[in-house]
Structure formats: structure tokens, C-alpha cells
């Protein structure tokens, strides 16, 4: 547990947590009467959704907002829809929430008529525990040619990926075999922390030994350090044909095809206020408040609840945020432990530049972000090269929330580009219409 405030006067050497030598079974969290699921599609005013309050949903049935919606979840229990509403996530993206009221008596795994096809996987298996990004396969503009199973945890304090890798090695190998059949991708790498690389046997698959030094487990860093690929600014590994997946997703995939059913329980590490840690098994859709209640963790009004780790995680405004398929870690900071961040002026100490793994001139970038000059920040000062590792925020003596500024800048840049594209399309349509009228 990092016990000091997240800032430092010099260049830090931060290291990922090592998995404990003796593994204990995760603590089971009771399934609540209400389960909540997050969907990427926003509720459109005036357009009727497929799921309505008080409507019935059967176990194994797909829940999607509209016929054209790509995002969906598989209902884990016979239930009644309680709430369908809009929400905005921590990056300002609009989505929807669907809350189900169902019986707690039958939470056995959901039977599935499985098929080894990409279409079936995209429709039913993207949100199994661990999450598998099947939507990235089949892209004609950037076909996936390499899969990297990242068994190293990307943020500090988290050990969920390591736990899965050590406890379920055989299931991961089985899941890889199924993944190869579904996607047709043959080139597979296993990224393992150095502490596990010598003790786990993944057979024929090539193992990438990941350093304990943060942020070496980030996908872009693995690409650069081990695969000889630099991800260009504004792009992601999948744009180059590389797909990073979690080991828990492969374990879930292996169980689905072996048993013809899916268990929607997720492994999550919980870090308490004093650094104590717990590992739990919890039904996807369970409010995180239920986890805290079971573990006797009291959340006070000014405490901060973080989804993810201390460097890259985001604070949630409600303890009723549901467990999602990709949630590996939840941590709580007591109000007197929360580092104070301020919108101060950068005084050019240079710490952020020295520590940045992407060599972004953060001291110049922040000035443009504070002035809302997002396009200049991208064109001249490498906004889109930021890996969002959070090291700049950690070392900033002015306590400027640099990571949050970077995330906001990227979001605003995307919004501006979308507006510009819409305006250009409208202008082009007007010109085409004018030309057609002249010809007529």
C-alpha cells in the first residue's frame, strides 16, 4: 500500500505488487436482490427501448437497449426490469443503466447453446467475467494478427491477473485454444510478471517476462519493450493488429465451452483504508456497497472510492456503482488520506518530463490544456502520446492533476473532431444539393 501522498520531488521507482505465496480462496459475496448493468448505448429521448420497467427478462436472454445496439449483456437470472435510465461515466461518455429485480434463490450458472463462431462470441460472450473484446476481431481496416494474454496487473496494488494466472493456468491454456478456433488468430503471447515466469508452464506459448517496475505492464509498454512495436500517437495496439486480453476472460471462456453454461461471478481485489486487502468473488452487477458491507468496511461521507488502482483508477461518486466484467480492483481512501490536488500554475521543475515513459513535454502540454487549446496540445505537444500512467501527477510538486487534464483533453479533442466532421459533411451535402439544383 502506498502510504504517502501521490506526489514526490524526484523521479520515483514504483513497483507492482507481488502475488502472495499462499493463495486463499476468495470470499464469496452474497448476490443482492437487485443487479445493475451498464450499457454503452445512451437512452434516446422519444425512442422506445426494448427493455421497459416492469417487463420480464428470462435467464440467458440478451439485454440490449435498441435493435441496432451493439452492446448487450446476458441476463443471469429470471428477473423483472426495475430501472432503465441514463448515466454519464467518469470521462463524460453517455450510456445507460438497467437494474433488474430477481430471485436470489436460483443463481446457478446460465445454460448456453454455445457455438464456436465469432458472431456467437460477439453476441453472447463479450461480457463474461474478465471480458473478451470479440468486437475487435473481424475489423477489415485493422485485422487482429496477434493476441497478448496480459497476466501482469497494469496498476499498483492489484494482483487479480496474477492470481488468475497462477490458480487457473490449465483453464487459460484451454481458453486460448478456443480463442484460436473462434478468431483464427494463431500468434499468441503470454505476458507474465518476472516473479511468476519461472514457476508457471504455458507449454508452447511464448512468454514475455514483464518487469516489476511501473508502468512496464501497460500494453503500449509491452509492445515497445517486448514486441518491437511503437504505438503511434492517437492509436491503440488493436489499430496495429494486436489485441490484449485478460486471463480471467479466457478462464471464463474455457468454462463456457466445457460446461455449456456461464457463471457470471468475478474475482475482485479490495484494498481498504489502512492498506488491508481482500480478494472476493462477486456476481457481476452487484453494487460495490455490498462488498464493503460484507467486509465490514465503513464508507464515510468524505471518503473516496476508486475503481481500479491508485495510478490509473477513477473515483466513483456512488457506492452503488455495479461490479463490471472488467473490474479487477476497488480501493478506498479515507478522507484524511486523500492527497489535495489544485489547479496551480506549473513552475517548470521538469519532474514530469523526466518521469514520462512516452517523453511527452508535459510542462508545455498542461499550459495548453488549462487554456482549452486541445488541438494545439495534440499537434504540438503530444497529447495523444500520453499513456495515462499517472506518473506525472505522482511527481508534480504543484499538485496539478495532470492525468485528469490529459484525459479531459483527449475527450474534448475527440468531441471537437466529431463536430468538425459533422460540419464538413453538412457543408458537402449542401454543396451537392446546390449543384443538383443548378443542373435541374
Secondary structure, DSSP 8 states (H G I E B T S, - for coil): ---S-S--SS----B-----SS----EE----SEEEEEESS---TT---SS-TT-EE-TT-EE-SSTT----EE--SSEEEEEEEEEE-TTS-EEEEEEEEE-SS----EE----SSHHHHHHHSTTSTT---GGGTT-SSS---EEEEE-S-SSTT--HHHHHHHH-HHHHHHHHHHHHHHH---EEEEEEEHHHHTT---TTSEEEEE-SBTTTTSHHHHHHHHS-----TT--GGGGTEEEEEHHHHHHHHHHHHHTEE--EEEEEEE-TTS-EEEEEEETT-BHHHHHHHTT----TT-EEEES-TTT-EEES-TT-B--TT--EEEEE-GGGS------------HHHHH-TT---HHHHHHHHHTT-HHHHHHHH-GGG-----HHHHH-TT---HHHHHHHHHHHHHHHHHHHHHHHHHHHHHHHHHHHHHH-
